[in-house]
Amino acid sequence: MQSQVLNYSTAKKDDGTFRLDAEHYQEKYLLNQNKLLKFGAVPLHSMISRPVMTGHTPSMKIDSYYGDDVAFVKTDNLREFRITGEFSHRLSQKGNEVIKRSVLQKGDLIMTIIGATYKIVGRSALVRSEDLPANINQNIALIRLKKAYSPEFLSAYLNSNIGKLATWYLSRQTEQVNLNCREIEKILVPKVSKEFSLTIENTYKKAVLSEHGSRSAFFKAENLLLTEIGLNHWQPKHQLSFVKNYSDTEQAERIDAEYFQPKYEEIEQAIKQYSDGYSTIGEEFKQNKSTFKIDDKKIHQYVEIGSVNVSNGEILANEVIGEELPANAKRALKKNDVIVSKVRTYRGAITIVEESGYVGSGAFTVLRENGRINKETLLAFLHSKPLLEWSLKPNTGTSYPVIVDNDLLKLPIPLIPESKQTEIQQKVTESFNLRKQSKRLLECAKRAVEMAIEQDEQAAMDWLKEQAGM
C-alpha cells in the first residue's frame, strides 16, 4: 500500500477548488503533470474559442424531435479518433434546434465525460464532414478550438497515454468516473512548434485517406456481389397496404404486417432466381456454438455488439476481468469466424474475426466456412444494403427486437462463381489492410506526441518519418 502526506496548500487549488480524493494524487498522475510542465504546457481553456459544453437529450415524449437524419452521438458512438456505430436515435431538424448550442461542426473535438471505468471517460474524436449533421447528448463534451490551433494535433494528444493521464487526473470517481466542462478546460496541453503540429496533422490526414480507401474497397466488394445477383440498384419501398393469404401467416407463424412487406420478398426472389443457383447460410457455413470456461481472475477480451465498428468492421474489444463478465459472454471466438449481430439496433455489426482469443457475446450468430462460399463473400453479402434491410423482417420482440439464429441460417445465399468470389475476397482483404494502415498511422501520431514530450520534437519527427513515411 502506498501512502503520502498531503499539504493543505496542495489540496486547495489556485482556482479555488479543493481536492481530497486520493485518486487525484496518485503518483502516475503527478509525474505526468510534472512531465508536461517541464516540457511547457498550457491549460486547454487558453486554446478554445468558446467554453466547453455538453449537449442534452430532447424530450423523448415528443416524437417530432426524432426520426430524421441528424446523428445523435452518445457514449457508445465515441471511440478513439472517430465517431462510429449505429445511432440508437437520430434527431429531426426540430429536435436539433432544441439543442442547437451543441450542434457539431467540422473540426470540433468531442469527449466522453462519464463512464463506469476510466477507459470510457476521456475518449475523444475529431468531427469530420462525413459525420455531419450531428449533435451530442449530456454525456459528451464539445471542444471548439481557436483557428490558430490544430484540432488534429489536439486529438492525437488527448488520445495518447500522456493526454489520457492528464485528463483522468482531473476526473472524479463516485459510483462512476466523471469529468465536468470546467475540469476539461484545465487539461494541460503541450506547447509544440508549428512544424511539429503540422507533421501530426498530416499524419492524421493520411490516416483518414487510408480509412476512406478502406471504405471504398469494401463498397466495391459489396457492389461486385450485388451486381452479380441484380440487386445493385435495389431501393427499399415500404408499402402501406398489400394482400397476403391466411395460409402465409400460418406457414410463417407470424401475423405482423412488417414480416410480409413485399420488399423482403423481392430480395429473396432475386437470390433464388440467380442463374448459378442458391443455397442457404446454414448449408454453407457451420455455426460456432463453442463455449469456454471463465477464469474469474483472468482479464478477457470481451466482444459485445457495440464493440464492432459498423462502418469498417474493426473490433474494439473491452478488457473485462472474468468475475465481471456478463452472463451473455458465451462464445469462444476463433480467427476467421464471421460474427453477425442479432440485435436490430446493431444490425450492421458484422465482421470477420482476425485473431483468436476473444470472448464473444451471445448476441452474435457466429459462423465458419464450411462449403462453397468464402467468408469474405458472406461478409459482403450480409453487410450489403438489401440484406441489412432484410434483417428487419424476421425480428422478434418489441422493446429489444432480435433475429434468431435459425432465421439467419435459413436465409438463401447465391452460389457465386469461385472467380467472382476471389474478386470479392481481394477487395475485402484490401479494405481490411487499409483499415489497419489507418489505425497504425493514428497510433504513430500518438506515439510521436509522447516522444516529443519525453525526448524532443526532432527525434519524434524523425521517428514518425521512418515509421509512417511522412
C-alpha positions, 0 to 999 in steps of 0.5 A: 500500500502506498501512502503520502502526506498531503499539504493543505496548500496542495489540496486547495487549488489556485482556482479555488477548488479543493481536492481530497480524493486520493485518486487525484494524487496518485503518483502516475498522475503527478509525474505526468503533470510534472512531465508536461510542465517541464516540457511547457504546457498550457491549460486547454481553456487558453486554446478554445474559442468558446467554453466547453459544453455538453449537449442534452437529450430532447424530450423523448415524449415528443416524437417530432424531435426524432426520426430524421437524419441528424446523428445523435452521438452518445457514449457508445458512438465515441471511440478513439479518433472517430465517431462510429456505430449505429445511432440508437436515435437520430434527431429531426431538424426540430429536435436539433434546434432544441439543442442547437448550442451543441450542434457539431461542426467540422473540426470540433473535438468531442469527449466522453465525460462519464463512464463506469471505468476510466477507459470510457471517460476521456475518449475523444474524436475529431468531427469530420464532414462525413459525420455531419449533421450531428449533435451530442447528448449530456454525456459528451463534451464539445471542444471548439478550438481557436483557428490558430490551433490544430484540432488534429494535433489536439486529438492525437494528444488527448488520445495518447497515454500522456493526454489520457493521464492528464485528463483522468487526473482531473476526473472524479470517481463516485459510483462512476468516473466523471469529468465536468466542462470546467475540469476539461478546460484545465487539461494541460496541453503541450506547447509544440512548434508549428512544424511539429503540429503540422507533421501530426496533422498530416499524419492524421490526414493520411490516416483518414485517406487510408480509412476512406480507401478502406471504405471504398474497397469494401463498397466495391466488394459489396457492389461486385456481389450485388451486381452479380445477383441484380440487386445493385440498384435495389431501393427499399419501398415500404408499402402501406397496404398489400394482400397476403393469404391466411395460409402465409401467416400460418406457414410463417407463424407470424401475423405482423404486417412488417414480416410480409412487406413485399420488399423482403420478398423481392430480395429473396426472389432475386437470390433464388432466381440467380442463374448459378443457383442458391443455397442457404447460410446454414448449408454453407457455413457451420455455426460456432456454438463453442463455449469456454470456461471463465477464469474469474481472475483472468482479464478477457477480451470481451466482444459485445455488439457495440464493440464492432465498428459498423462502418469498417468492421474493426473490433474494439474489444473491452478488457473485462476481468472474468468475475465481471463478465456478463452472463451473455459472454458465451462464445469462444471466438476463433480467427476467421469466424464471421460474427453477425449481430442479432440485435436490430439496433446493431444490425450492421455489426458484422465482421470477420474475426482476425485473431483468436482469443476473444470472448464473444457475446451471445448476441452474435450468430457466429459462423465458419466456412464450411462449403462453397462460399468464402467468408469474405463473400458472406461478409459482403453479402450480409453487410450489403444494403438489401440484406441489412434491410432484410434483417428487419423482417424476421425480428422478434420482440418489441422493446429489444427486437432480435433475429434468431439464429435459425432465421439467419441460417435459413436465409438463401445465399447465391452460389457465386462463381469461385472467380467472382468470389476471389474478386470479392475476397481481394477487395475485402482483404484490401479494405481490411489492410487499409483499415489497419494502415489507418489505425497504425498511422493514428497510433504513430501520431500518438506515439510521436506526441509522447516522444516529443514530450519525453525526448524532443520534437526532432527525434519524434519527427524523425521517428514518425518519418521512418515509421509512417513515411511522412 
